Amino acid sequence: MSGKEADGISSSMTLLDIMSRHREAETVFRRYDEKAGVCLCCEALFDTLDQVANKYQLDIGRILEDLNTAVRGGGEPDDS
């Protein structure tokens, strides 16, 4: 896989691919809706994580960290 990765999640994967493999990822994406100003699952489901981060000016490293925490069952990451 290319791009930055967290637990098999690559920044080159689409949101749909990530959520189909890791159901917990949806809660992470929902937390980023306010920062993005849109429902990411509604507007960017077929975009890669890299595209979403660039388009909505989100921190790709932070998203991957949050996804990693969710996938490992680490609960809710801080909202910083």
Phi and psi in degrees as GROMACS dihedral restraints (atoms count N, CA, C in turn):
[ dihedral_restraints ]
;  ai    aj    ak    al  type     phi  dphi    fc
    3     4     5     6     1  -100.1    20    10
    4     5     6     7     1   168.4    20    10
    6     7     8     9     1    83.7    20    10
    7     8     9    10     1   172.1    20    10
    9    10    11    12     1   -69.3    20    10
   10    11    12    13     1   146.4    20    10
   12    13    14    15     1  -129.5    20    10
   13    14    15    16     1   154.1    20    10
   15    16    17    18     1  -145.7    20    10
   16    17    18    19     1   115.2    20    10
   18    19    20    21     1    49.8    20    10
   19    20    21    22     1    47.5    20    10
   21    22    23    24     1    80.5    20    10
   22    23    24    25     1    -1.2    20    10
   24    25    26    27     1   -94.2    20    10
   25    26    27    28     1   122.6    20    10
   27    28    29    30     1  -108.5    20    10
   28    29    30    31     1   146.5    20    10
   30    31    32    33     1   -66.7    20    10
   31    32    33    34     1   -11.2    20    10
   33    34    35    36     1   -91.6    20    10
   34    35    36    37     1     0.1    20    10
   36    37    38    39     1   -85.4    20    10
   37    38    39    40     1   150.4    20    10
   39    40    41    42     1   -77.5    20    10
   40    41    42    43     1   160.0    20    10
   42    43    44    45     1   -59.2    20    10
   43    44    45    46     1   -39.1    20    10
   45    46    47    48     1   -60.9    20    10
   46    47    48    49     1   -45.5    20    10
   48    49    50    51     1   -59.7    20    10
   49    50    51    52     1   -44.5    20    10
   51    52    53    54     1   -63.2    20    10
   52    53    54    55     1   -47.2    20    10
   54    55    56    57     1   -68.8    20    10
   55    56    57    58     1   -31.2    20    10
   57    58    59    60     1   -70.3    20    10
   58    59    60    61     1   -27.2    20    10
   60    61    62    63     1   -92.2    20    10
   61    62    63    64     1   -30.3    20    10
   63    64    65    66     1  -135.0    20    10
   64    65    66    67     1    91.3    20    10
   66    67    68    69     1   -56.8    20    10
   67    68    69    70     1   -30.2    20    10
   69    70    71    72     1   -63.6    20    10
   70    71    72    73     1   -19.8    20    10
   72    73    74    75     1   -63.0    20    10
   73    74    75    76     1   -28.7    20    10
   75    76    77    78     1   -58.6    20    10
   76    77    78    79     1   -39.9    20    10
   78    79    80    81     1   -65.0    20    10
   79    80    81    82     1   -33.8    20    10
   81    82    83    84     1   -66.2    20    10
   82    83    84    85     1   -47.5    20    10
   84    85    86    87     1   -62.9    20    10
   85    86    87    88     1   -37.2    20    10
   87    88    89    90     1   -62.2    20    10
   88    89    90    91     1   -35.2    20    10
   90    91    92    93     1   -69.2    20    10
   91    92    93    94     1   -23.4    20    10
   93    94    95    96     1   -88.6    20    10
   94    95    96    97     1    -6.5    20    10
   96    97    98    99     1   -55.7    20    10
   97    98    99   100     1   -46.4    20    10
   99   100   101   102     1   -64.6    20    10
  100   101   102   103     1   -43.2    20    10
  102   103   104   105     1   -62.9    20    10
  103   104   105   106     1   -38.0    20    10
  105   106   107   108     1   -78.7    20    10
  106   107   108   109     1   -26.0    20    10
  108   109   110   111     1    83.7    20    10
  109   110   111   112     1     7.5    20    10
  111   112   113   114     1  -146.1    20    10
  112   113   114   115     1   164.9    20    10
  114   115   116   117     1   -77.9    20    10
  115   116   117   118     1   108.7    20    10
  117   118   119   120     1   -62.9    20    10
  118   119   120   121     1   -38.4    20    10
  120   121   122   123     1   -68.4    20    10
  121   122   123   124     1   -24.4    20    10
  123   124   125   126     1   -86.5    20    10
  124   125   126   127     1   -42.4    20    10
  126   127   128   129     1   -98.0    20    10
  127   128   129   130     1   -19.7    20    10
  129   130   131   132     1  -133.5    20    10
  130   131   132   133     1    23.8    20    10
  132   133   134   135     1   -57.9    20    10
  133   134   135   136     1   -33.6    20    10
  135   136   137   138     1   -99.8    20    10
  136   137   138   139     1     6.0    20    10
  138   139   140   141     1   -89.6    20    10
  139   140   141   142     1   152.6    20    10
  141   142   143   144     1   -75.0    20    10
  142   143   144   145     1   162.1    20    10
  144   145   146   147     1   -60.2    20    10
  145   146   147   148     1   -38.9    20    10
  147   148   149   150     1   -60.3    20    10
  148   149   150   151     1   -45.5    20    10
  150   151   152   153     1   -62.6    20    10
  151   152   153   154     1   -42.2    20    10
  153   154   155   156     1   -63.2    20    10
  154   155   156   157     1   -46.0    20    10
  156   157   158   159     1   -61.7    20    10
  157   158   159   160     1   -43.2    20    10
  159   160   161   162     1   -68.3    20    10
  160   161   162   163     1   -46.5    20    10
  162   163   164   165     1   -63.6    20    10
  163   164   165   166     1   -39.3    20    10
  165   166   167   168     1  -107.2    20    10
  166   167   168   169     1    11.6    20    10
  168   169   170   171     1    53.8    20    10
  169   170   171   172     1    52.8    20    10
  171   172   173   174     1  -107.0    20    10
  172   173   174   175     1   153.7    20    10
  174   175   176   177     1   -80.3    20    10
  175   176   177   178     1   107.0    20    10
  177   178   179   180     1   -61.0    20    10
  178   179   180   181     1   -38.1    20    10
  180   181   182   183     1   -62.9    20    10
  181   182   183   184     1   -41.6    20    10
  183   184   185   186     1   -67.7    20    10
  184   185   186   187     1   -40.5    20    10
  186   187   188   189     1   -62.1    20    10
  187   188   189   190     1   -46.4    20    10
  189   190   191   192     1   -62.6    20    10
  190   191   192   193     1   -39.3    20    10
  192   193   194   195     1   -62.1    20    10
  193   194   195   196     1   -45.3    20    10
  195   196   197   198     1   -64.4    20    10
  196   197   198   199     1   -40.6    20    10
  198   199   200   201     1   -63.8    20    10
  199   200   201   202     1   -42.8    20    10
  201   202   203   204     1   -59.0    20    10
  202   203   204   205     1   -45.5    20    10
  204   205   206   207     1   -61.7    20    10
  205   206   207   208     1   -44.8    20    10
  207   208   209   210     1   -65.5    20    10
  208   209   210   211     1   -43.0    20    10
  210   211   212   213     1   -66.8    20    10
  211   212   213   214     1   -34.7    20    10
  213   214   215   216     1   -82.9    20    10
  214   215   216   217     1     1.0    20    10
  216   217   218   219     1    76.3    20    10
  217   218   219   220     1    27.5    20    10
  219   220   221   222     1   -84.3    20    10
  220   221   222   223     1     7.1    20    10
  222   223   224   225     1    84.3    20    10
  223   224   225   226     1  -161.5    20    10
  225   226   227   228     1   -84.0    20    10
  226   227   228   229     1   124.5    20    10
  228   229   230   231     1   -70.4    20    10
  229   230   231   232     1   161.6    20    10
  231   232   233   234     1   -61.8    20    10
  232   233   234   235     1   152.0    20    10
  234   235   236   237     1   -96.0    20    10
  235   236   237   238     1    43.0    20    10
